[in-house]
Amino acid sequence: MEHLDTPQGRRIAYHRPRGNGPGVVFLGGFKSDMTGTKAQHLQDWAERTGRAFLRFDYSGHGASSGDFLDGAIGDWAEDALAVLDALTEGPQVLVGSSMGGWISLLVAKGRPERVAGLVGIAAAPDFTEDSMWAGFTEEQRAALLADGRVALPSDYSDAPYIITRRLIEEGRNRLVLRDPLPLPFPVRLLQGTADTDVPVPVALRLLDHAAGEDIRLTLVKGADHRFSTPDCLRLIERAISEVLGEEA
C-alpha cells in the first residue's frame, strides 16, 4: 500500500499494480474501502490480464487520513481527481460502485478527456438528495438542521449511519441528474433487481438522463446491492472488457 498527498492536504491510501493501458480505476461506495470483494477481485483480474489498475480509499475511509464525518461528496470527488491526475496516465476506465458511480460521473465531468469508459455498479447519483433527504421524516430533517447530524439504521453493521448536515448541503452542489450529463464514451450500468439501497428506478433514471451513443443498462434478477456473487463479478469483468472494446 502506498500514499498520495493531495493538493487539499489529504493523505490517500492506494494500491496500483502496473500494467497496460487504458487503466482501470475502482471507486468504492459510501463508508466502503478498497479491501472490499469487488475491488480486490478486479485487482486480481487486472493482474491476470496485464491491465493497469488503481484502487484507493477516499479521505475518511479505510486507510486514508481524515474523519469520515468531516467528509462530503465534493471532498471525495476531489480525492478521485487527485489520484487520477497523479497516479494514472492516459485514458482510464472508471468503475464506480454505488456512491462511486456518482463520483465517477463527477470525475467524467471534470476530466472528460481522461475517461475511456465508465462502468457503474448500482450507481447512486444524487443519493444524498434523492434518497437520504427525500426519505427523511420531518423530525429527522429538523434534527439534522438543529444538531448538524442524524442517525440512520444500517443494514451492514450494528452501528448506525451518522448523516451530517454538511453531507446533505454540500451534496446539493454536486448533483448530476438536474443538468445535461454528456457521456461521450462507452458506459455500462449494472443493477440488481433485489437492491434495496439503490433500487432499479435509480438506474433507469440515470439511463434516461445521460446523453451518449453507447450507454447500456443490464438488470440482474435477484442480485442485491453488494453485487459480489461469482456471476456478478464475471458480469463486471465482461462490462469492463466491452468498454475497452475487447472480448470478455
N, C-alpha and C positions, 0 to 999 in steps of 0.2 A: 504494500500500500504506500502511495506517495501523497504529497500535499501540494496544493496550489494556493498562494496568497493572492486574493482577488484585488482589483482596484478599489473596492469598497472596504478593504481591510478584513475580509473574512478568510478563514483557512479551510479549504475544501479538500476532503479526502477523496482519493480516486484510485482506480486500477486501470491500467492502459496497456494491454498486450498489443504488441506491434503486428502489423500485417499489411495487406494490400488495401488500397482504396477503391471506391469510396468506403470510408469507415462507417461504423455503426455506433451511435451514441444512445445509451439507455437512460431514460429519465423516469425515475420512480414516482410513487404516489405519496399522498398526504400521510405524514408520520411513518413512511416506509424508509427503507435504506437499501444500500447496494448489495446486501447479503441475501436478499430475497431470492426465491426459487427462479423467477423469470430472469433476473439479472445474471445470476450465476450460470444458469443454463445457456443463456445467449453468449456469455463469455466462452464457455466450453465449445459451443457451436462455432464461434468466430475463430478460436484457436485451431479447431479441427479443419476448418475450411481456409485458413490463411487470411482471414479478414481482419483488418484493424478494428479495434473495439475499445470503447470507453464507458465505464460505469462510475458513478460518483454519488456522494451524499450532499444534498443541499445543506446550507447552514442550518444549524439547529436540528439536524437529522444525523443519525448514525455516528460516524467518527469525525464529522466536521465540527468546527467551532460554533459557538453560539447556543442560545437557549431557544428551543422550539417556539415557545410562547411569544418570543420577541419578533418572530418572522411573519412574513406575508407573501402573497403571490409575487409581487414585484421583486422582492428580495431574492426569491428562489429563481425567478426568471433571469435576474442579473447573474446569479451563480452559474446558471446554464450557459449564458452568453459568454461568461468569463472562461469557462472550461472549453467551450467551442473555439473561442479565439486563441487561447494559449496552448491548447493541448492537441488540436487536430489541424490537419492540412487538407485543403480542397473540399469538395462537396461531401456531405455526410448524410446518412440515413438516420433520421430521428425516430426512435422507438419510445413512445410515451405511454406509460401505464397510468390510468385513472387521472389524478392531478397532473401527472407527467404528460398526458395528452394535451392539456391546456397549456402547460409550459412549452411543449413542442410547438404549438401554434404561435405562441408569443415569440419564440426563437425564430420561427419561419417568417414572421412579420419583421423582426429586427434584422435578420441576416438572410434574406431570400436567396442571395447568390451562393450561400454556403450549404443549401439544402438540396440533396439529390432525390430525396423522397421522404415520406413520413408513414409510419405505422402506428396507429392508435389502438390501444388495448383497453376497452371500457373507458374511452376518453371522457373526461369530465370537464369540458369547458364551462366557465362561469358558475361553477358549483357553489361558490360562497354566496352568490346572489340567488340563483335559481333553485338550489336545494336547501342550503342552510337558512338564509334569511327568509326565503319564501315559506319555509316549513316551520319557522319559529311560531310559538304561541305569542299572544300579546304580552303575557307575563315574562316569557323568555326575552322578547325584544326589549322590554322595559329594564330587565336585569342587565342585559348587555350594555345598554346605554348608560345605566346608572353606575354599574360596578366595573364596566370595562371587560367583562367576560361572562360566559355562561357555560355550564357543564352539560354535556350530552352523553347518553349511554353509548358504549362501543360494543360492536359485535366481535371485536378482535382482541379485547383484553378486559380484565375486571375493572381497570381504571377508566374513568370517563374521559371523553374528549373535552378538553377545555378550548372553547372557541372565543377568541378575543375580538374586541370591538375593532381593533386595527386590522385584523384579518378581513373582516367584512367590509370595512370602509375603504381600505386600500385596494381590495379586490375590485371595487367598482371602477377603478381607474384602469383595469386590465381586461375588461370584458371583451370577448371576441365575436359574440353572436349578435351584436347590435349594429355593427358596421360591416361593410364589404370585407370578405375574407378570401382573397385570391390565393389559391394553392396550385401554382403552375408547374407541378411535378407529380409523379405517381403517389397516390395516397391509398392506403389500405386500412380500413377500420374494422376491428374485430370486436364482437359484442356477444355476451352470453344472454340467453333469454331468461335465465334464472337469477340474474344480477339484481339484487335488491338495493345496492348502494348507488349504482348508476343504471337506471332502467333503460329499456330499449328506446323509448321516445327521445332520450337524450341523443342517442346515436343517430336516429332518424332526423332530428333537428339539425345536427351538425352536417349530415349528408346533404340535406336540403339547402342549408345556408352557404356552405363552402362553394367557391367557384373554381372549376378546374376541369380539364378534359379527361382525366384518368383517376377518378375517385370511386372506390368501390367499398361497400359495406358487406361483411359476412356475419350473419347471425348463426350462433351455435346453440342449438336446442339443449337446454338443461345446464349449460355452463354458468358458473357463478362468477362473482366479482374477482376472485383470485385468478381465474383463467390459467391455472397451472397444472392441469392434468397432462399426462403424456400426449394425448391427442391435441389439446390446446397449445402445448409448447411446439408441436410439429406445425400447427397452423401458423404460429408466429414466425417460425423459420421460413415457411413457404411464402408468407406475405413479404418478408424482407427480400427473399430471392426474387419475387415478382417485381418489387420496386427497383431492384438492381438490374432487372432485365435478364436474369439468369433462370435456368431450370432448377426447381427445388429438388 
